[in-house]
């Protein structure tokens, strides 16, 4: 035999049930509306962010390209300056070599003048005279020594540069 068991829970009336259903339906509509608003705001924010990102990327790409052009211009200027410096160094080296050759050439002239003076000093008695030739030989030695010193100074300056 089957027995029916009844719950002793509180019972509601039909109008209470409709009121509760209306309240649940109204809450659902509000939540659906709020959910729709949040989704719309999310889409709008996503679109704004994407647009801002694209503009920022374009701006950064443009600035980077400009900076690369500027670096290329500086590189070209530095390469030109390097070529100019190398040409100046080559010219200075050639001048230094020419000055060294001129200095060596002065040695031969100096040796000839000193040898002439030495031979004249080796003369005896009346042949040992101080004449115009002797004075010119002394001046020649003095001039050659002066020009050698000037050349040596220029060579030293070239080494320092």
C-alpha positions as CSV (number, residue, x, y, z in Angstrom):
1,X,0.0,0.0,0.0
2,X,1.2,3.3,-1.0
3,X,1.1,6.2,1.3
4,X,1.2,9.8,0.2
5,X,3.6,11.9,2.1
6,X,3.1,15.7,2.1
7,X,5.8,18.2,2.8
8,X,5.1,20.6,5.6
9,X,6.8,23.5,3.7
10,X,5.1,26.8,3.3
11,X,2.7,27.1,0.4
12,X,2.3,30.2,-1.8
13,X,-0.6,31.5,-3.6
14,X,-0.9,31.9,-7.4
15,X,-0.6,35.7,-7.3
16,X,2.6,35.3,-5.1
17,X,3.9,32.9,-7.7
18,X,3.2,35.3,-10.6
19,X,4.8,38.2,-8.6
20,X,7.9,36.1,-8.0
21,X,8.1,35.1,-11.7
22,X,7.7,38.7,-12.8
23,X,10.5,39.7,-10.4
24,X,12.8,36.9,-11.7
25,X,11.9,37.9,-15.3
26,X,12.6,41.6,-14.6
27,X,15.9,40.8,-12.9
28,X,16.9,38.6,-15.9
29,X,16.0,41.5,-18.4
30,X,18.1,44.0,-16.3
31,X,21.0,41.6,-16.2
32,X,20.7,40.8,-19.9
33,X,20.6,44.6,-20.6
34,X,23.7,45.2,-18.4
35,X,25.5,42.3,-20.1
36,X,24.7,43.8,-23.5
37,X,26.0,47.2,-22.3
38,X,29.2,45.7,-21.0
39,X,29.7,43.8,-24.2
40,X,29.2,47.0,-26.3
41,X,31.6,48.9,-24.1
42,X,34.1,46.1,-24.5
43,X,33.8,46.2,-28.3
44,X,34.1,49.9,-28.3
45,X,37.2,49.8,-26.0
46,X,38.7,47.0,-28.2
47,X,38.1,49.1,-31.3
48,X,39.6,52.3,-29.7
49,X,42.6,50.3,-28.5
50,X,43.1,48.8,-31.9
51,X,42.9,52.2,-33.6
52,X,45.3,53.7,-31.1
53,X,47.7,50.8,-31.5
54,X,47.7,51.2,-35.3
55,X,48.3,55.0,-35.0
56,X,51.1,54.5,-32.5
57,X,52.7,51.8,-34.6
58,X,52.5,54.0,-37.7
59,X,54.0,57.0,-35.7
60,X,56.8,54.8,-34.3
61,X,57.5,53.3,-37.7
62,X,57.7,56.8,-39.2
63,X,60.0,58.1,-36.4
64,X,62.2,55.0,-36.8
65,X,62.5,55.5,-40.5
66,X,63.5,59.1,-40.0
67,X,66.0,58.1,-37.4
68,X,67.5,55.5,-39.7
69,X,67.8,58.2,-42.5
70,X,69.5,60.5,-40.0
71,X,71.9,57.7,-39.0
72,X,72.6,57.0,-42.7
73,X,73.4,60.7,-43.3
74,X,75.8,60.8,-40.3
75,X,77.4,57.6,-41.5
76,X,78.0,59.2,-45.0
77,X,79.4,62.4,-43.4
78,X,81.7,60.3,-41.2
79,X,82.9,58.3,-44.2
80,X,83.6,61.5,-46.1
81,X,85.5,62.9,-43.1
82,X,87.4,59.6,-42.9
83,X,88.4,59.8,-46.6
84,X,89.5,63.4,-46.1
85,X,91.5,62.5,-43.0
86,X,93.2,59.6,-44.9
87,X,94.0,61.9,-47.8
88,X,95.5,64.4,-45.4
89,X,97.5,61.7,-43.7
90,X,98.8,60.5,-47.0
91,X,99.7,64.1,-48.1
92,X,101.5,64.6,-44.7
93,X,103.4,61.3,-45.1
94,X,104.5,62.3,-48.6
95,X,105.6,65.7,-47.3
96,X,107.5,64.1,-44.4
97,X,109.2,61.7,-46.8
98,X,110.2,64.6,-49.1
99,X,111.5,66.6,-46.1
100,X,113.6,63.5,-45.0
101,X,115.0,63.2,-48.5
102,X,115.8,66.9,-48.6
103,X,117.5,66.5,-45.2
104,X,119.6,63.6,-46.5
105,X,120.5,65.7,-49.6
106,X,121.7,68.5,-47.3
107,X,124.1,66.1,-45.7
108,X,126.0,65.7,-49.0
109,X,126.3,69.5,-49.4
110,X,127.4,69.9,-45.8
111,X,130.0,67.1,-46.1
112,X,131.4,68.8,-49.3
113,X,131.6,72.2,-47.5
114,X,133.2,70.8,-44.4
115,X,135.7,68.7,-46.4
116,X,136.7,71.9,-48.3
117,X,137.1,73.7,-45.0
118,X,139.1,70.8,-43.6
119,X,141.4,70.7,-46.6
120,X,141.9,74.5,-46.4
121,X,142.7,74.2,-42.7
122,X,145.3,71.5,-43.6
123,X,147.3,74.1,-45.5
124,X,150.6,75.3,-44.1
125,X,152.1,78.6,-43.5
126,X,151.3,81.3,-46.0
127,X,148.8,79.1,-47.8
128,X,146.5,79.2,-44.7
129,X,144.6,82.4,-45.4
130,X,141.2,83.8,-44.5
131,X,139.8,85.0,-47.8
132,X,136.4,85.4,-49.4
133,X,136.2,81.7,-50.3
134,X,136.9,80.7,-46.7
135,X,134.2,83.1,-45.5
136,X,131.7,81.8,-48.1
137,X,132.4,78.2,-47.0
138,X,131.8,79.1,-43.4
139,X,128.5,80.8,-44.4
140,X,127.5,77.8,-46.5
141,X,128.1,75.5,-43.5
142,X,126.1,77.8,-41.3
143,X,123.2,78.1,-43.9
144,X,123.1,74.3,-44.4
145,X,123.1,73.7,-40.7
146,X,120.2,76.2,-40.3
147,X,118.2,74.6,-43.1
148,X,118.9,71.1,-41.7
149,X,117.6,72.2,-38.3
150,X,114.5,73.8,-39.9
151,X,113.8,70.6,-41.9
152,X,114.4,68.4,-38.8
153,X,111.9,70.6,-36.9
154,X,109.3,70.1,-39.7
155,X,109.9,66.4,-39.7
156,X,109.4,66.3,-35.9
157,X,106.2,68.3,-36.2
158,X,104.9,65.8,-38.8
159,X,105.7,62.9,-36.5
160,X,103.7,64.6,-33.7
161,X,100.7,65.1,-36.0
